[in-house]
Amino acid sequence: MDGTMDGTKQRRRGDTRQRIQDVALELFAEQGYEKTSLREIAERLEVTKAALYYHFKTKEEILVSIFADLTQPILDLIEWGRQQPHSLETKQEIVRRYSAILADATPLFRFMQENQATVRELRVGETFKERMQGLREIMVDPEADLVDQVRYTSAIFTLHAGMFFLQDLAGDPEDKRKAVLEVASDLVTQAHEGSRTKDRPQT
């Protein structure tokens, strides 16, 4: 019985934490991080500030927790990629998985795009740079020349650009995501094949 009650309490705490994150991100996106107060977050949640403080003491704590939760799949992907061969199949799978990660965390990445100055000043900015560096390391062949390195890196940022710049374009969101993924995959293929062609001895 005690174990069940403890589990129920843990789920309640987890649910409240998730609600705080969701509402905070909504407000950050609507009116900007700087203009959002803890009091406004508490009011939209219909809880007291004391109840909010139980989980988070500052806005930055909330944002850092959102970032950590929603970008954990990127860390998992980087760890997976480091254990795989530098094959075309691996790189295409990295691109596919990263596209899905972006789709699942769209509100966070849109917030980061629209609040770049704030993100740079907070811990999440440096952490995100580390995530991107990790992705680059598992994507780019060490022996690739500069043009192919740019192609690999551009594949990652094509996925970012598709999320931000195609949202107002008419059409089904999933169709747009697939189109962006196809372009990113093409860049990876060009970079991989370009590196292999340059490696072959001239006859």
Secondary structure, DSSP 4 states (H G I P E B T S, - for coil): -HHHHHHHHHHHHHHHHHHHHHHHHHHHHHH-STT--HHHHHHHHT--HHHHHHH-SSHHHHHHHHHHHHHHHHHHHHHHHHTS-S-HHHHHHHHHHHHHHHHHTHHHHHHHHHTHHHHHHSHHHHHHHHHHHHHHHHHS-TT--HHHHHHHHHHHHHHHHHHHHSTTSSS-HHHHHHHHHHHHHHHHHHHHHHHHHHHSPP-
